[in-house]
Amino acid sequence: MTQKKTNLLPIVTMFFLFAMISFVTNLAAPFGTIWKNEYEGSNMLGMMGNMMNFLAYLFMGIPAGRMLTRIGYKKTALIAMAVGIAGLFTQYLSSRYGAGTELFAVGGAVLKLNFAIYLLGAFICGFCVCMLNTVVNPMLNLLGGGGNKGNQLIQTGGALNSLSGTLTPLFVGALIGTVTPKTAMSDVTPLLFIAMGVFAAAFLVISFVAIPEPHLQKKCAEQRTKDAYSPWSFRHTVLGVIAIFIYVGIEIGIPGTLNFYLADSSAKGAGLLANGAAIGGAIAAIYWLLMLVGRSVSSVISGKVSSRTQLIVVSTTAILFILIAIFIPKTVTVSMPGYSVDNGFQMAQVPVSALFLVLCGLCTSVMWGGIFNLAVEGLGKYTAQASGIFMMMVVGGGVLPLVQQYISDSVGYMASYWVIVAGLAYLLYYALAGSKNVNKNIPVE
């Protein structure tokens, strides 16, 4: 009982950080509708901010893991907050400077300085959320004692992450409304200032919270000797690293491409002539809301239902949903809620494919916690180092959506979802066979 009381405040703190990760990350995809509009409807350029956000993980994943073991959870989190404020402020600067300065041409589009500033800001924010992710996942797993209970805490934190992710595209879509030639970053700067304010408040709160630092304590007791093994010595961890790369691409690619599809008023898109961005943002928010629902349910059942079982069920279900979405004609529509500043919440007729794509949020909701939990099972002292590797592979959230947008530019939005189907097939394989620890003979104490 005493242990639970001692851990309560650190657990709540980690939950709060989990929510901030989603808020900052989910700004990139809806912001992309602004830049896509400025650059003649290029989905690929519109997704570049998201790409830069996740590209940072490739560079920061390993250093973030080292920071965690050398300076601890608390200092790593505080540095992340400061970096986050810097990144958000840089994105704000893109709304004020550089719109009239041309840099170079790419595929017929002339890139401007303000776009480069925005991409830099997104890249800096990526460093922030990478460090935060490195802190919260192993910390929640540790505070829960690993196993099913550790996964339960990760899923609960993930539920708050999804709540934040639900609100972000909804707010962006409401501020943009209908994408017009006059739509610009200045339309969404209120959200950037809100995010900076939240980070500043979080910095102050975390400064006064005592967070357990098990790795720092071990460092004082142990001699620095080179280990004969590493996380790469474990087959299930290596396959889990690949699974994390693919999963994050799936999680971001599904709603990101759907948002672009609904905001595109041309024959290639959904054909919504009014408030397309607002409707797309609202429906993308439903995806994140369903992730909240899924993670909330998982946080209740994860004490009894294994991560492996959950991952098998949701991977199979998501494959079915995506296949239905691909093959149903867009002329088959369904009424779903949208939102605009002028008209508030209203029902809009959208292709029924959108319904099945947002339902995937129920499936993707539990994948991160399940994969992470399975991949670090039995790692012992190698867990912190593995966490840094996993964070590096979150770059998949930038790479796979970019590949998906390249395909959507070439052959259409729905055809691009075959990338998602292939990724889900791998996750199903990982749950069925790849997650089994076949290296139990390696010492982990």
C-alpha positions in Angstrom: 0.0 0.0 0.0 2.9 2.3 0.8 4.5 1.6 -2.5 1.3 2.6 -4.4 1.2 5.9 -2.5 4.9 6.6 -3.2 4.4 5.9 -6.9 1.2 7.9 -7.4 2.7 11.3 -8.1 5.4 10.0 -10.5 2.7 8.0 -12.3 0.4 11.0 -12.7 3.4 13.1 -13.9 4.2 10.5 -16.6 0.5 10.5 -17.7 0.7 14.3 -18.1 3.8 14.0 -20.2 2.1 11.3 -22.3 -0.7 13.8 -23.2 1.8 16.5 -24.2 3.6 14.1 -26.6 0.4 13.7 -28.6 -0.6 17.4 -28.6 2.7 18.5 -30.1 3.0 15.5 -32.6 -0.6 15.9 -33.9 -0.1 19.5 -34.9 2.0 18.5 -37.9 -0.5 16.5 -40.0 -3.4 19.1 -39.9 -0.9 21.9 -40.4 0.0 20.1 -43.5 -3.3 21.0 -45.2 -2.1 24.6 -45.1 1.2 23.9 -46.7 -0.3 21.5 -49.2 -2.6 24.3 -50.3 0.3 26.7 -50.7 2.2 24.3 -52.8 -0.4 23.4 -55.4 -2.0 20.5 -53.6 1.2 18.4 -53.2 0.3 15.8 -50.5 4.0 14.9 -50.2 5.0 18.5 -49.3 2.0 18.8 -47.0 3.3 15.8 -45.0 6.9 17.1 -44.8 6.3 18.8 -41.4 5.2 15.4 -40.1 8.2 13.8 -41.7 10.6 16.3 -40.0 8.9 15.8 -36.7 9.5 12.1 -36.8 12.9 12.3 -38.5 14.2 13.8 -35.3 13.7 10.5 -33.6 16.3 8.9 -35.9 18.9 11.3 -34.6 17.7 11.6 -31.0 16.6 8.1 -30.1 19.9 6.7 -28.9 21.1 10.0 -27.3 17.8 10.3 -25.4 18.3 6.8 -24.0 21.8 7.7 -22.9 20.5 10.9 -21.3 18.0 8.9 -19.4 20.7 6.6 -17.9 23.2 9.4 -17.3 21.1 12.4 -16.0 17.8 10.6 -15.1 14.2 10.8 -16.0 13.5 14.2 -14.4 16.3 16.2 -16.0 15.6 14.6 -19.4 12.0 15.6 -19.1 12.9 19.2 -18.2 15.3 19.5 -21.1 12.6 18.2 -23.4 10.1 20.8 -22.2 12.6 23.6 -23.0 13.3 22.2 -26.4 9.6 21.9 -27.1 9.0 25.6 -26.4 11.9 26.5 -28.8 10.4 24.3 -31.5 6.9 25.7 -31.2 8.2 29.3 -31.2 10.2 28.5 -34.4 7.0 27.3 -36.0 5.3 30.5 -35.0 8.0 32.5 -36.7 7.1 30.8 -40.0 3.8 32.7 -39.8 5.6 36.0 -39.6 8.7 35.8 -41.7 9.9 34.4 -45.1 6.7 34.2 -47.1 8.2 36.5 -49.8 11.6 34.9 -49.9 12.1 32.1 -52.5 14.7 29.4 -51.9 14.7 26.7 -54.6 12.4 24.7 -56.8 11.3 21.1 -56.1 9.1 19.3 -58.6 7.8 22.5 -60.1 7.0 24.1 -56.7 9.2 27.0 -55.5 9.9 26.5 -51.8 9.9 29.6 -49.6 11.8 30.6 -46.5 8.7 30.4 -44.3 8.2 26.8 -45.2 11.9 26.0 -44.3 11.4 27.8 -40.9 8.3 25.7 -40.2 10.1 22.5 -41.1 13.0 23.5 -38.7 10.4 24.1 -35.9 8.8 20.7 -36.6 12.2 19.1 -36.4 13.0 20.7 -33.1 9.7 19.6 -31.7 10.6 16.1 -32.8 13.6 16.2 -30.4 11.3 17.2 -27.6 8.7 14.5 -28.1 11.4 11.9 -28.6 12.9 12.7 -25.2 9.5 12.6 -23.6 8.7 9.3 -25.1 12.0 7.9 -23.9 11.1 8.9 -20.3 7.4 7.9 -20.1 7.3 4.4 -21.5 10.1 2.7 -19.5 9.0 4.7 -16.4 5.4 3.6 -16.5 6.5 0.0 -17.2 8.9 0.2 -14.2 6.3 1.8 -11.9 3.8 -1.0 -12.9 6.4 -3.7 -12.1 6.6 -4.8 -15.8 4.5 -7.6 -17.3 0.7 -7.1 -17.7 0.6 -4.4 -14.9 3.3 -2.4 -16.7 1.4 -2.6 -19.9 -1.7 -1.5 -18.0 -0.1 1.7 -16.9 1.3 2.4 -20.4 -2.2 1.9 -21.9 -3.7 4.3 -19.3 -1.2 6.9 -20.2 -1.9 6.2 -23.8 -5.6 6.9 -23.1 -4.7 10.5 -22.0 -2.3 10.7 -25.0 -5.3 9.9 -27.3 -7.5 12.5 -25.5 -4.9 15.1 -26.4 -4.6 13.7 -29.9 -8.4 13.9 -30.3 -8.5 17.6 -29.5 -5.6 18.7 -31.6 -6.8 18.1 -35.2 -10.3 19.2 -34.1 -8.9 22.6 -33.0 -6.7 23.0 -36.1 -9.6 22.1 -38.4 -11.9 24.5 -36.6 -9.4 27.4 -37.0 -8.9 26.7 -40.7 -12.4 25.9 -41.7 -12.3 25.8 -45.5 -8.9 25.8 -47.1 -8.6 28.8 -49.4 -5.7 30.6 -51.2 -5.6 33.0 -48.1 -5.2 30.2 -45.5 -1.9 30.5 -43.7 0.0 29.6 -40.5 -1.2 32.8 -38.9 -4.7 31.2 -38.7 -3.4 28.5 -36.2 -0.9 30.5 -34.1 -3.3 30.5 -31.1 -2.7 26.8 -30.7 1.1 27.3 -30.8 0.9 29.8 -28.0 -1.4 27.5 -26.0 1.1 24.7 -26.4 4.0 26.9 -25.3 2.1 27.9 -22.3 1.3 24.3 -21.4 5.0 23.3 -21.8 6.0 26.2 -19.5 3.5 25.2 -16.9 4.6 21.5 -17.2 8.3 22.6 -16.7 7.4 24.3 -13.4 5.3 21.3 -12.2 7.9 18.7 -13.0 10.6 20.8 -11.4 8.9 20.2 -8.0 8.0 16.6 -8.5 10.2 13.8 -7.1 10.7 11.1 -9.7 12.4 7.8 -8.9 15.7 7.4 -10.7 16.6 3.7 -10.6 19.3 3.9 -13.3 21.2 6.6 -11.5 21.1 4.6 -8.3 22.5 1.6 -10.1 25.2 3.7 -11.6 26.6 4.5 -8.2 26.7 0.9 -7.2 28.0 -0.7 -10.4 31.4 -0.4 -12.1 31.4 0.7 -15.7 32.3 -2.4 -17.7 31.6 -3.2 -21.3 28.8 -5.7 -21.6 29.1 -8.7 -23.9 25.4 -8.3 -24.8 23.0 -5.6 -25.8 19.3 -5.2 -26.7 20.4 -6.3 -30.3 21.3 -9.7 -28.8 17.6 -10.5 -28.4 15.7 -11.7 -31.5 12.3 -10.6 -30.2 13.6 -7.1 -29.4 15.1 -6.7 -32.9 11.8 -7.7 -34.5 10.0 -5.4 -32.0 12.2 -2.5 -33.1 11.0 -3.1 -36.7 7.4 -3.4 -35.4 7.6 0.0 -33.7 8.9 1.6 -36.9 5.9 0.1 -38.8 3.3 0.8 -36.1 4.0 4.5 -35.8 3.8 4.8 -39.6 0.4 3.1 -39.5 -0.9 5.2 -36.6 0.0 8.5 -38.3 -0.6 7.4 -41.9 -4.3 6.4 -41.4 -5.7 9.7 -40.1 -3.1 11.9 -41.9 -4.0 10.6 -45.3 -7.7 10.6 -44.4 -7.5 14.3 -43.4 -5.9 15.2 -46.8 -8.5 13.0 -48.6 -11.4 14.8 -47.0 -9.9 18.3 -47.3 -9.3 17.7 -51.1 -12.3 19.1 -52.9 -11.2 17.9 -56.3 -12.4 14.7 -58.0 -9.3 12.9 -56.7 -10.4 13.6 -53.1 -13.6 13.1 -51.2 -15.3 16.0 -53.2 -16.4 18.0 -50.2 -16.8 21.6 -51.4 -17.3 23.4 -48.1 -15.4 23.2 -44.8 -13.4 20.2 -46.1 -10.5 20.9 -43.7 -12.8 21.4 -40.8 -14.7 18.2 -41.6 -11.4 16.3 -42.1 -10.0 17.6 -38.8 -13.2 16.6 -37.0 -13.3 13.1 -38.4 -9.5 12.6 -37.8 -10.3 13.7 -34.2 -12.8 10.8 -34.0 -9.9 8.4 -34.9 -7.9 9.7 -31.9 -11.1 9.6 -29.8 -11.5 6.0 -30.6 -7.8 5.5 -29.7 -8.8 7.0 -26.3 -11.6 4.5 -26.0 -9.4 1.5 -27.0 -6.7 2.4 -24.6 -9.1 3.0 -21.8 -10.6 -0.5 -22.3 -7.1 -2.0 -22.6 -6.0 -0.3 -19.4 -8.8 -2.2 -17.6 -8.3 -5.6 -19.3 -4.5 -5.7 -19.6 -4.1 -7.1 -16.1 -5.8 -10.3 -17.4 -5.5 -10.3 -21.2 -1.9 -10.6 -22.5 -0.3 -8.1 -24.8 0.2 -10.8 -27.4 -3.5 -11.7 -27.5 -4.5 -8.0 -27.8 -2.0 -7.4 -30.6 -3.3 -10.5 -32.6 -6.9 -9.4 -32.3 -6.4 -5.7 -33.2 -4.0 -6.4 -36.1 -6.4 -8.8 -37.7 -9.4 -6.5 -37.2 -7.5 -3.4 -38.6 -6.6 -5.4 -41.8 -10.2 -6.1 -42.4 -11.3 -2.5 -41.8 -8.6 -1.1 -44.2 -9.5 -3.7 -46.9 -13.2 -2.6 -46.7 -12.2 1.0 -46.9 -10.1 0.4 -50.0 -12.7 -1.5 -52.0 -15.9 0.5 -51.1 -16.6 3.2 -53.8 -16.5 6.8 -52.5 -20.0 7.3 -53.9 -21.3 5.2 -51.0 -21.6 7.8 -48.2 -22.4 8.0 -44.5 -23.3 10.9 -42.3 -20.5 11.9 -39.9 -20.0 14.9 -37.6 -17.9 17.9 -38.8 -17.1 21.2 -37.3 -16.5 24.8 -38.6 -16.1 28.1 -36.8 -19.1 29.6 -38.6 -21.5 26.7 -38.3 -20.3 24.8 -35.3 -20.9 21.0 -35.2 -22.9 19.7 -38.1 -23.4 16.4 -39.9 -21.6 15.9 -43.3 -22.0 13.3 -46.0 -18.6 11.6 -46.4 -17.4 8.4 -48.2 -18.2 5.4 -45.9 -14.5 4.5 -46.2 -13.8 7.3 -43.7 -15.9 5.4 -41.2 -13.9 2.2 -41.5 -10.6 4.2 -41.4 -11.5 6.0 -38.1 -12.6 2.7 -36.6 -9.0 1.6 -37.0 -8.3 3.9 -34.1 -9.8 1.2 -31.8 -7.1 -1.2 -33.1 -4.0 1.1 -33.3 -4.8 2.3 -29.7 -3.3 -0.7 -28.0 -0.5 -1.5 -30.4 2.3 0.7 -29.0 1.9 -0.5 -25.5 1.6 -4.1 -26.6 4.7 -4.1 -28.9 6.8 -2.2 -26.3 5.8 -4.6 -23.6 6.5 -7.7 -25.6 9.8 -6.3 -27.0 11.3 -5.5 -23.6 10.1 -8.6 -21.9 13.0 -10.4 -20.3 15.5 -7.6 -21.1 16.3 -6.6 -17.5 19.2 -4.1 -17.3 19.0 -3.6 -21.1 15.5 -2.1 -21.0 16.7 1.6 -20.8 19.0 1.1 -23.8 16.3 -0.6 -25.7 14.0 2.3 -25.1 16.4 4.6 -26.9 16.5 2.3 -29.8 12.7 2.2 -29.9 12.5 6.0 -29.9 14.9 6.1 -32.9 12.6 3.8 -34.8 9.6 6.1 -34.2 11.0 7.8 -37.4 8.6 5.4 -39.1 5.8 7.9 -38.3 7.5 10.2 -40.8 8.8 7.8 -43.4 5.8 5.6 -44.0 3.2 8.4 -44.2 5.5 10.2 -46.7 5.7 7.0 -48.8 1.9 6.8 -48.6 1.5 10.4 -49.8 3.9 9.7 -52.7 1.6 6.9 -53.7 -1.5 8.9 -53.2 -0.1 11.7 -55.5 0.5 9.0 -58.1 -2.4 6.6 -58.0 -4.9 7.9 -55.4 -5.7 8.2 -51.7 -7.3 4.8 -51.2 -4.7 2.9 -53.1 -2.1 4.3 -50.8 -3.6 2.3 -47.9 -2.1 -0.9 -49.2 1.1 0.4 -47.4 -1.0 0.2 -44.2 -2.2 -3.3 -45.0 1.4 -4.6 -45.5 2.5 -3.0 -42.2 -0.4 -4.5 -40.3 0.4 -8.0 -41.7 3.9 -7.6 -40.2 2.5 -6.7 -36.8 0.3 -9.8 -37.0 3.3 -11.9 -37.7 5.2 -10.3 -34.7 2.3 -11.0 -32.4 2.0 -14.6 -33.5 5.7 -15.6 -33.7 8.2 -12.8 -33.7 7.6 -11.7 -30.1 8.7 -15.0 -28.5 11.9 -14.6 -26.5 14.3 -17.3 -27.7 17.3 -15.8 -26.0 16.5 -16.6 -22.4 20.0 -17.8 -21.7 21.4 -14.3 -21.8 22.1 -12.9 -18.3 20.0 -9.7 -17.7 20.7 -8.9 -14.0 
